[in-house]
Amino acid sequence: MAPKVYIIDVESGNLKSLANSIKRIGDYEVKFIHNAEEFKQFDKDIEKLIFPGVGNYGHFVKEIYSRGLVEEVKKYISSGRSLMGICVGLQALFRESEESPGLEHQGLKYLDFKLSKFNKEDQSFKERGILKSVPHIGWNSVQKITSGTQKLADEKSLYSINTINKYYFVHSYAAILKNDADEKIIQEAASNGWDFAFSRYGSETFLAAVAYKNFFATQFHPEKSGVAGLKVIKSFLEGKKFEELEKKDIQNTEGVEATLSGLTKRVIACLDVRTNDAGDLVVTKGDQYNVRSSDSESEVRNLGKPIELATRYYNQGADEVTFLNITSFRNSPIKDLPMLQVLSKAAETIFVPLTVGGGIKDLIDPVSGEAVPAVKVADLYFKSGADKVSIGSDAVNIAEEFYKNNKVPTGKSSIETISAKFGNQAVVISVDPKRKYLSLPSETSMRTIEITDPTKFGPNGERFCYYQVTSQGGRKVHELGALELCTACEILGAGEILLNSIDHDGSNKGFNHELVKQIKSNVAIPVIASSGAGNPQHFKEVFELDCGVDAALGAGLFHREEYEVNDVKRYLQEHKIDVRLDDTVEL
């Protein structure tokens, strides 16, 4: 009989990938526990329990109390059996969080610590004239591991966590060591036998993992940290707390400079998915969003099957995979949307973050006629394996209403409702702007850019421009600038920006630096540069901009097999840009 692993599920995010990772590791049976009654039912059989949390701290804490799980978890820990917390599952072990002041209940208080938000005005960033991105999204390393009061040698690991590999973090709040009082809490805990792993985000040091007797918890997502993360889960399930590092796990990063933030630069593979003329689901790509070969009568470009390509890019080292649904699927019942099936299958073999975009809005089920709010649509995608949802056309409408309402949030938009439940790190805004030339800035109320290079003046010698937002795949133009859209969505709760450029899409001439610099210099959430990548040098050029781009996305150059993802990443590393290299596919 296969050994069982139990997962606490308060229905607040993607746990499918966690279950898939456990099954990938070995012959385990996964069971979910939703409330105290189920916990009591299974209690005598539970030997390995995972306590994951996704999204908002307050929402998670309220759920574990309302479901009667707090006392059951405490009794379980007291019994000496093994528990592993993940992300908010770690945060719930602390007393409280700035994210959710005034909660009726506090956390489990195993450490008397208050979680706080990362400082976007980090001094080390301010000296460069830029803001630190918050949320903290991406691949970071562990700087130091302590066992009790002693520093662990770099050749040893804590449940396979080591100072060599990179792990995927996605959070705005953390156990940040801000003052002497915080340091004292950690020192006293260490003297009582607690083990800690510490990471750095800019100038701020925070807890990446904790362990004490029979329980262990990580701030990062091991199920989304590739092979390195799977090894962490494997070590927990096998009870291997301290081990020597294997030589194959030690990467050569000589000469590579750590980024200002500590995060590596992310290389993301993107797949535009739609049905072709035969009704098959395919990955396609076009020039300025035209996915047909030459004219309107020609066939939709078919570059491959979504799951096969996504798996290929994961094995090539992609830091994330993004699926953009560019077919509406208007006649599909909501629960049978084709992208749900794509995600579900992809999540079985891909253990890095998955983002899905297209159709994330309030909908009417075409079969039942039922009104389905955007937060429920997003929940379906999360349960199918997505980690983030990308909102495009609906974000434009939301921003327009925000400005009409004198910049007062209503709390009812898809951005607000999804981020309130799942956390702002789960909401990506996909922006599709096109350059509009102006003779004078006074011709628009949008923030303009002065063009200083005469070779880039407009067709009639215009020396100013702004980036005008479009929707519906570039077909509809709005009187709204990309910067105005992004700043509105940041206020409303978006956690990341996927910044496309219609002018550069399909051009293979590189990313739109002018646009990227304008947006990244004015928002404090991560920005993914998209559109125009034709070779590894283009990634290098955008990462070397002085605005601190967080990630860059490629599509056509990977689909055409001109380059593999790791070709780009090795090129970046050769040019001293810090990236995650995960060449091994073995556990």
N, C-alpha and C positions, 0 to 999 in steps of 0.2 A: 504494500500500500504506500502511495506517495506521501511524503511528509507534508503537513499543512502549514501554510503561512497565513495569518489573519491580518487584515488591513481594516483600520477604522475609517469609515467613509461617512462624512457628514455632508456629502453631496455639494461640494464647493470647488470643483475643478477636475482636472484631468488625472484620474487614478488608473486609467487603462494602461498607460505606458509603464506605470509602476508594476502592475500585475504582469504585463508582458515581459518586463525585465527579469522578474523572478522566475518566470517560466523559461526564459532564455538561459538562465544560469544553471538550472538543473530540473530534475523531475519533481517539481513541487506542485501541490494543489493550493490554489488561492481562494480564500473565503473572505467576504466582506462583512463587517459588523457595523450596523447603523444606529443602534440604541442599546440601552442597558439590558433590555429583555434578551436581545440576541447575545450580548456579552455573557450574560448568566447562562444562557443555553449552551454556549460553546466553551465556557470557562475551563472546565476540567481537561479539555483537549488542547488549550492554547499553550504553546511553548515558545513560539516566535510571533511577536506582535509588532506591526508597523503603524505608526501614528503620524500620518502625513497631513499637512495643512496647506491650502492654497488660498492666496488672496488676503482679504482684510482680517487683521488680528481680532477686532471686536466681533465680527461676524462668526469667526471660528470659535472663539471662546463662548459666545452665546449659544452656539449650536451644541458644543460638548456638554454644557450645563443643562440645556433644555432637553437633551436626549438622555440625561442621567448617566453620562459616560465618565464624569470626573472621578467620582468615588470608585468606580470599577477600575479605571486606569491606575489610580493610587493603590488600590488593594493588589492589583496585578504586580505593580512594581515592588511593593512590600513583600510579595511572595518570593521574590528572587528570580523570577522568570525574565526572559530577554525582551526588551522593547527598543525599537529604533524610531526616533522622531525625524521628520523631514520638513524643512522650511518653517512654516507656521507651527508645525508640530514641535519644532525646537523652541520657537518663541513662546509657546504656551507653557513651557517649563519655567518661565520667568514670572515676575510679579505682575507687571503691567507694561503698556506700550503707549507712547505718545500718539500713536496712530488712532487710538480709541480711548480718549479720556472720558472719565465719568461712567465707566462700565459698572453694572450692578455687581458683577463678580470679577475677581482678579484671576490671574493665571494660576498654575499649579504651585508656584512659589518654591520650586526646588532650589532656585537661586533668587535671592532678594534683589533683583536687578530690574531697572526700568529701561525698556527699549526706546531708542530715539531715532530720529530721521537723519539720514546723511545730509551733510551741509553742502548745498550746491555752490555756495560762495567760499569754498575751500580756499585757504590762503595760497596754496601752491598753484591753484588754477588762476586766481585773481591776478597773480604776478604775470601771467601770460595773457591776461585780458579776456579770459573765457570763463564760462561756468562749468562746474562739474555736473555731469549728467546724473539725474536722479529720476527714476529708479536706477539702481546698480544692476545692470543687465549685461551678462556676458561671462566669459571664461577668465577666471582669476586663479591665482595660486595660493597655497598656504605658506605663510612666511615662517612659522615656527610651531612646533608641537611640544607640549610639555606633559610629562607623566608625573603627577603629583607636583612637587616643587622643582623637579629636574627637567631640563631641556632634553628632548629626545634627539638622538643622533640623526643626521640627515639620511643615513642609510636604513633607518627603521621607520615603520609606519604604524599608525593608529587605525585599526580596521581598514588597512590598505590606503588610508589618506597619507600622502607624503608631500614633501616640498618640491617635487619635480613635476608632477602632473598638474593639469589644469582642470578646474571643476566649474560647472555652470551655475551661476548665481542669478537670481531675479527677485529683487526686493528693494524697498525704499527704507525700511526700518531694520535696525539690527542692535545687538548688544555691543554698543560702541564704548570703548574705554575712553571717557572724556575727561576724567579728573582723578584725583588721588582716592576719592571714595570708591569709585568704580574699581580701581586697581586693588584696593584693599579687599573688596568682595571676592575678587578672583584669587588673590593670594591666600585668603582664609579658606576658600573652597579647595584650593590646591593642597594646602596643608592637611586637609581632611580626606585627600585621596582622589580629588577630581582631576581628570585629564582634559586638556584644552588644545584646540588648534586655532591659530590666529591668522587672519588675513588682513590685507591693507586695501583701502579704497581711497586713493589720493593720500592725504596726510592722516586719515582716520584709521585706527586699528579696531577690528571687531572680531567677535567670536565666529569662527567658521564651523566649529564642531565642539561638542562636549561629550564626555563619557564619565560615568560614575557607577561602579559596581556592575549591575546587570543592565543598565540602560545607556543608550548612546543616541546622539542626535546631530544632524547636520543642518546648517543654514542653506547650503547648496542642494541642488537636486541631483542625487547620484543616478537616478533613472534617466536623466537627460545629459549626463556627463560622459557619454560614449563608453569605451571600454574601461577607462579609468574609474568611472562611476559604477559600472557593473561589478567591478572588483570590490568596491566598498560594500555593496549589498551582499555579495558572495561571502566576504569575510565576516560580516555580521551573522548571516545565516549559519555559517560553519563555526562561529564562536572563536575566530582567530583575531585576537585583539592586537597583539604586537608581533610584527614579522619583519624580517630583513627584506629590503628591496631586491628584486631580481634585476640583473644587469640590463635586460631588454627594456625595463621601464625607465631607464635613465637616458634622457635625451641630451644631445649636444646643442646647447644654446649659447656657446661661446661667442662673444662679440655682439649678441643681440641686446639691445637696450630695453629695459623695462619701460612700459609706458608711464606717463604721469599718473594715470589712475591706478595702474596695477593690472588692469584688464588687457587681454590681448585684443588685437584688431580682429573683428569677425568677418569671415567670408561666407556669404549666404548664397545658396543655390535657389533659384526661383523657377517655378513651373507655371506657365499660363495654361489652364485646363479648360477645355470646352468640348462640345460635341462637334464632329466633322459632318460633312454632308450625308454620310452614311449612317449617322446616329451613334458612332463610336466615340467614346471618351478618349481624347488625345491631348498631348502637350503640343502647343503651337507657339509661334513667335512671328512678329511682323515688324514692319517699319512704320513708326508713328501710329501704332495700334491697328494697322491693317494686316490681318493675319492670312489674307489670300495671296496666292503666289504672284500675280501680276495685275489682274483686273478683277472687277466685281463678279465676273462670271467664272473665274478659275476656282480651284478647290482650296479648301482650308489646308494650310501647311500642317502636315502630320509628322512630328519629330519624335514620336514614341509614346509608350504607355506611361501614365503618371507614376504608378507604383514602382515599375521597373527603373525608371529614370531616377526617382527619388532615392531608391535604395542604392543605386550606383553612386550617387553623389555623397550619400552618407559614408559609403565604403571608401570614397576618395578623400574624405576628411572634411566635408562641409560642416561648418559650425552650427548652421540651422538650415532648415528646408522650408520654403514658403510655397504654398499652393494658392494661386489666384484663380478663382472661378470666374471666367469671363463669359459664361453662358448663364442665362437667368434661371433655366429649369422651372419656368413658371407653372408648368402643369404637373410637377411632381408633388406628391404629398410631402409635407415637411419632414416627417419621420423617415421618408425614403429618398431624401435628396442624395444624388449620386456622390457628392463630395463627402458625405458621412461615411460611405462605404470605402472611398479612397483612403480617408484618414484612418479608419479602423484597421484596414489591411496594412497600411504603411507603418502604423505604430507597433506592429508585431515585430518588425526587424530594424527600425530606425530609433536610435536612442540618443538623439539630439532634439532640440526644440522644433516643434512643427507649428507653423502659422497657417491659417486659412483665411482667405478673403473672398468677398463677393456674396451679396444677399444677406448680410448681417444687419437686419433692420426689423421693424415691426412688420409682420406679414399676415396675410389671410391664407389659411390652408385651402388650396384650390379644390380639395375633395370634401372636407368636412365643413368648410365655411367658417371654421373657428379662427378667431383673432389670436395670433401667436406673437407675444411681445419679443423684442430683440433679445432681451436677457435670456429668454427660454430657447431661442434659436442658438445663441452662443453656448448655452448649457449643453445642447445636443452635440455641438461640435467638440466641446471639452470632453464630454463623456465618450466620444468616438476616438479621442487621441490627440486633439489639438491642445496646444499650450497657450496660444494667443490667437485672437481674432483680429482681422484687419477690416476696418470700416472705410469705405471710399466715398461713393456718391452721397450716402446718408450723412456723412460728416460735413459735406458742403452745405446741405440743407440745415443741419443743426447749427453750424456756425452762422449762417445767414439769420436764423431766428434769434440766436444769441445777441447779435448786434442790433437787431430790430427791438429786442427787449432791453435795450440799454445795458448790455453786458451783464444781465442778471440771470444766473442759471435757474432753470426750472426744476431740475432734479429728475426730469422725465425722459430725457433723450437716451438713445441707446448707449452713448458714451458714458453717461452718468450712471445709468442703472447697471451696466455690466461691470464698470470699475468699482461701484459700491459693493457689489457682491463678491467679485473675483479678484479685486485689486487692480490698480491702474496699469500694472505691468502686463496685464492680460489684454489690453486694448491698444492696438496699433492703428494709426491713421495713415491711409494710403492717399497721397496727394498727387494729382495729375495736372501740373500747370504748363502753360505755354507762354513764351516771351511775348510781351506786347510793347512795342516801341512808342516813345513819346518825345515830343519836341521840348516840352517843359514839364517839370514835376506838378505844376498847378493843374494839369489836365486830368488828374485823378486824385482821389482821396487816399489811395493806397501808398504804402511806403515804396519809394522808387530807388533805383540803382543808377548812379552816374557811370556812363561808359567812357573809359579813358583811352581805350585803344581804338584809333581811327579805323582800323580794319574791321572792327566789330560794330560800327555805327549802323543804324537802321537803314532800310532801303532808300529813304529820303533824307539821309544824313542825321536822323534822330540820335540824340546823345543821352537819352534816358530810357529806362524801361522798368517794367515790373512784371512779375510772373502771374498771369491771370489763370485762375483755377477753372478746370473743366470737370465734368462728371459724365456718367454713362459712357465710359470708355473713350472720352475725348470728344464726344459728339455734341455735348451741350456746354456752352461757355457762360461763366458767371461773372458778375461785376464784383469780384472778390479776389484779393491777392493771396498768393501762397503763404506769405508771412502772416497775414491777418487770419487765415484759416488755421495755421499751426498754433498761433498764440491763443486763439479761442479754444481750440481743442485741448491744449495743455491745461488751461484753466478749468475746463469741464471734466478733466480726469483721464485724458489719454496718457499712456505711458511711453509711447515710442512713435516715431514718424518714419514711414517709408516714403522717401522723397524721390518721386519719378520726375522725368523731364521729357515732355512730348517732343521737344526740339532735338533731343539726343537719342530718343528711343530707336533702337535698331541701326544706329549710325556707325557703331564700332569706333567712334572717334574719342571716346573717353567720357567721363562723368562731367556734368555741368557744374564746374567749380564756382561760378558766379552765384548760382542758385543755392548750392550747398552752403557756401560761406554765409550768405544772407540769413538762411534759416538757422543754421547751427549756432551762429553768433547771437541769436536773439531768443532761443528757447533753452530750457534746462532739462529737457528730456532727451534720451538718445535719438540720434538721427542715422538712418540707414540711407546711404547714397545709392541711387538706382538709375538705370538707363544709360546706355552708351558704352559699357565695358566691352572692349574687343581684344585685350591682351593683358598679361600680368602687370605691365608697366602702368596701365590705367588705375589699377588698384593702388599701386605705390604712390602715384601722384595725388590721389584723393586723400590717402591717409597722411600724406605729408603736408596737407593744408594746415594753416596755423589756427584753425577753428576747432580742431579736435573731433573729427568725424569718428563715430563709434563703430560703424560697420559698412560694408559695401556689398552689393548684390550683383550677381551675374546670372545670365540666362543663356542667350544665344551661343556664346563662346563655349559653354559646356555642352549644350544640346548638339552642336555641330561637331563635337569631339575634337575641336582645335586645341583645347587645353583641358586637363583634368583639374579638379579643385586643388589638389595638392601641388600641381605645377605652379599655380598662383601663390600658394602659401610658402613653398620653398623659395620662390623668387623673392617674396617679401622678407623672408628670414635672411636670405643672402644679402639683402639691403638693410639689414639691422632693424627690421620692423618686427615687433613681437607678435607671433601668431601661435596657435595651438597646432602641434603636429601629432596626429594620432594614427600612425601607420599600421599598427597591429590590429587585427580583427579577432585575435584569440583571447580567450579568458585564461 
